Every structure is written in C-alpha cells, then in structure tokens.
C-alpha cells in the first residue's frame, strides 16, 4: 500500500511528460515555419547563403 501511495505522490513522470509536450510543440513550430522550403523563411536564408557562397572566391 505504501508503494502505491509513493507512486501517486511522485511527480518525476509528470515532469517528463511536460518536457515531451514542450518538445513536440517546438518541433511542430519548426515544421510550420521551415516546412515549406520553396517559399518560407528557409528559402530566404538559403538564397542569402547562396549569395555569400558565390561571393567567396575560389
């Protein structure tokens, strides 16, 4: 009975679940922001890096 009581009071599992939820939300945001490579912010960054790469001689 004491084992069940300790298990119910233990909050370590809750913290792990919270971290998993935060990680999944952040992953979803990254997919939404950078998901469309052709027209999104990733395309702007890619074009900027391409210009820098082309400007470097050699």
C-alpha positions as protocol buffer text, in pm:
chain_id: "A"
residue {
  index: 1
  type: UNK
  ca { x: 0 y: 0 z: 0 }
}
residue {
  index: 2
  type: UNK
  ca { x: 289 y: 235 z: 79 }
}
residue {
  index: 3
  type: UNK
  ca { x: 435 y: 166 z: -267 }
}
residue {
  index: 4
  type: UNK
  ca { x: 113 y: 285 z: -436 }
}
residue {
  index: 5
  type: UNK
  ca { x: 99 y: 595 z: -216 }
}
residue {
  index: 6
  type: UNK
  ca { x: 460 y: 684 z: -304 }
}
residue {
  index: 7
  type: UNK
  ca { x: 390 y: 625 z: -674 }
}
residue {
  index: 8
  type: UNK
  ca { x: 92 y: 862 z: -669 }
}
residue {
  index: 9
  type: UNK
  ca { x: 293 y: 1133 z: -491 }
}
residue {
  index: 10
  type: UNK
  ca { x: 590 y: 1103 z: -726 }
}
residue {
  index: 11
  type: UNK
  ca { x: 593 y: 1387 z: -981 }
}
residue {
  index: 12
  type: UNK
  ca { x: 901 y: 1289 z: -1184 }
}
residue {
  index: 13
  type: UNK
  ca { x: 686 y: 1128 z: -1452 }
}
residue {
  index: 14
  type: UNK
  ca { x: 476 y: 1442 z: -1482 }
}
residue {
  index: 15
  type: UNK
  ca { x: 789 y: 1647 z: -1547 }
}
residue {
  index: 16
  type: UNK
  ca { x: 896 y: 1408 z: -1821 }
}
residue {
  index: 17
  type: UNK
  ca { x: 556 y: 1433 z: -1984 }
}
residue {
  index: 18
  type: UNK
  ca { x: 569 y: 1812 z: -1967 }
}
residue {
  index: 19
  type: UNK
  ca { x: 912 y: 1814 z: -2133 }
}
residue {
  index: 20
  type: UNK
  ca { x: 783 y: 1581 z: -2404 }
}
residue {
  index: 21
  type: UNK
  ca { x: 486 y: 1809 z: -2469 }
}
residue {
  index: 22
  type: UNK
  ca { x: 706 y: 2118 z: -2490 }
}
residue {
  index: 23
  type: UNK
  ca { x: 944 y: 1939 z: -2729 }
}
residue {
  index: 24
  type: UNK
  ca { x: 658 y: 1828 z: -2952 }
}
residue {
  index: 25
  type: UNK
  ca { x: 512 y: 2180 z: -2964 }
}
residue {
  index: 26
  type: UNK
  ca { x: 852 y: 2326 z: -3052 }
}
residue {
  index: 27
  type: UNK
  ca { x: 902 y: 2063 z: -3322 }
}
residue {
  index: 28
  type: UNK
  ca { x: 561 y: 2150 z: -3466 }
}
residue {
  index: 29
  type: UNK
  ca { x: 651 y: 2519 z: -3476 }
}
residue {
  index: 30
  type: UNK
  ca { x: 979 y: 2443 z: -3655 }
}
residue {
  index: 31
  type: UNK
  ca { x: 794 y: 2232 z: -3912 }
}
residue {
  index: 32
  type: UNK
  ca { x: 536 y: 2507 z: -3966 }
}
residue {
  index: 33
  type: UNK
  ca { x: 797 y: 2782 z: -4003 }
}
residue {
  index: 34
  type: UNK
  ca { x: 1055 y: 2595 z: -4208 }
}
residue {
  index: 35
  type: UNK
  ca { x: 833 y: 2328 z: -4360 }
}
residue {
  index: 36
  type: UNK
  ca { x: 786 y: 2486 z: -4699 }
}
residue {
  index: 37
  type: UNK
  ca { x: 1141 y: 2510 z: -4827 }
}
residue {
  index: 38
  type: UNK
  ca { x: 1045 y: 2675 z: -5155 }
}
residue {
  index: 39
  type: UNK
  ca { x: 864 y: 2983 z: -5025 }
}
residue {
  index: 40
  type: UNK
  ca { x: 915 y: 3012 z: -4649 }
}
residue {
  index: 41
  type: UNK
  ca { x: 1184 y: 3173 z: -4436 }
}
residue {
  index: 42
  type: UNK
  ca { x: 1415 y: 2883 z: -4516 }
}
residue {
  index: 43
  type: UNK
  ca { x: 1413 y: 2987 z: -4881 }
}
residue {
  index: 44
  type: UNK
  ca { x: 1520 y: 3339 z: -4785 }
}
residue {
  index: 45
  type: UNK
  ca { x: 1805 y: 3202 z: -4574 }
}
residue {
  index: 46
  type: UNK
  ca { x: 1908 y: 2963 z: -4848 }
}
residue {
  index: 47
  type: UNK
  ca { x: 1919 y: 3246 z: -5102 }
}
residue {
  index: 48
  type: UNK
  ca { x: 2128 y: 3461 z: -4866 }
}
residue {
  index: 49
  type: UNK
  ca { x: 2375 y: 3179 z: -4801 }
}
residue {
  index: 50
  type: UNK
  ca { x: 2397 y: 3107 z: -5173 }
}
residue {
  index: 51
  type: UNK
  ca { x: 2487 y: 3471 z: -5239 }
}
residue {
  index: 52
  type: UNK
  ca { x: 2756 y: 3459 z: -4972 }
}
residue {
  index: 53
  type: UNK
  ca { x: 2892 y: 3131 z: -5109 }
}
residue {
  index: 54
  type: UNK
  ca { x: 2902 y: 3269 z: -5462 }
}
residue {
  index: 55
  type: UNK
  ca { x: 3078 y: 3586 z: -5347 }
}
residue {
  index: 56
  type: UNK
  ca { x: 3366 y: 3391 z: -5190 }
}
residue {
  index: 57
  type: UNK
  ca { x: 3642 y: 3344 z: -5446 }
}
residue {
  index: 58
  type: UNK
  ca { x: 3794 y: 3005 z: -5501 }
}
